[in-house]
Amino acid sequence: LAKAQEAIAALKDKMQAEPAKAVCTEEKETTAEDVLASLCTKQMPLLEKIKICNAFAGSYYYQGDFVSASLLLEEALQLDSSQPATLRNLACTAYALGNLAKAQEYASQMPFMDFLLLDKLRQ
């Protein structure tokens, strides 16, 4: 648990310092598939896996790679379909991909209404 929290904190720090390089290593870029493969081999609580998926998805989203972000968020949703952050992030990603209907579907599954998200989807 502590290692996962450290990894998330380090990723957040990288995203703030250098968002475009947050998921890159010195040798090659880490793909969403690499992240998912790594998570499958790790023994950690599901909530930590969900947090990591959301953190990496945020980096991809920031870079404009909405497909990779969506891939990670869909995995997080498979782990727990009731996580509000994952549903909100999926709604934003679907909207960014131009799929308003899917964005509205994710937003409707949230356990509470997010007025900022609804305002975005209304435009």
Secondary structure, 3 states (H helix, E strand, C coil): CHHHHHHHHHHHHHHHHCHHHCCECCCCECCHHHHHHHHHHCCCCHHHHHHHHHHHHHHHHHHCCHHHHHHHHHHHHHHCCCCHHHHHHHHHHHHHCCCHHHHHHHHHHCCCCCHHHHHHHHC
